[in-house]
Amino acid sequence: MKEGEYTPGPWSVKTLDGYIDAVDVQDSRGMSVAWCAVSHQFGKDPANIGPREVLANATLIAQAPLLLAAMKNLLAVLGRDEDDSSELRGAFELCDLAILKAERKPVEQ
């Protein structure tokens, strides 16, 4: 794998017997890609991350390869035209930015 490439999908969420205080996101080989866990910052209740949020975060992370592939495919199928509406151009630009960031290519902000 070249530098800057990500672990190929699919990725999946793995819990330990339904225990979701800590959730592992794994690749197809069972290797850990990301780890999401409950976080408590005492005295800062809004900063706490509970089990439901941990599972939601892990689920979103696990779908990253599929979302990236879907965006690339959609952009390739739609094509671009000078007459595209500003809303469509804005959507294309947002997709381009997300793809650039996902592939770790330098991005000016």
MODAMO-V774919 format. One record per run of one state. SS is the DSSP state (a for helix, b for strand, c for the rest). FROM is the first residue (numbers start at 0). TO is the last residue. Records with the same first field share a line. If there is no record, write none. Layout:
# MODAMO-V774919
SS=FROM-TO / FROM-TO
This chain:
# MODAMO-V774919
c=0-10 / 16-17 / 26-30 / 37-37 / 39-43 / 47-47 / 49-49 / 62-62 / 78-84 / 102-108
b=11-15 / 18-25 / 31-36 / 38-38 / 48-48
a=44-46 / 50-61 / 63-77 / 85-101
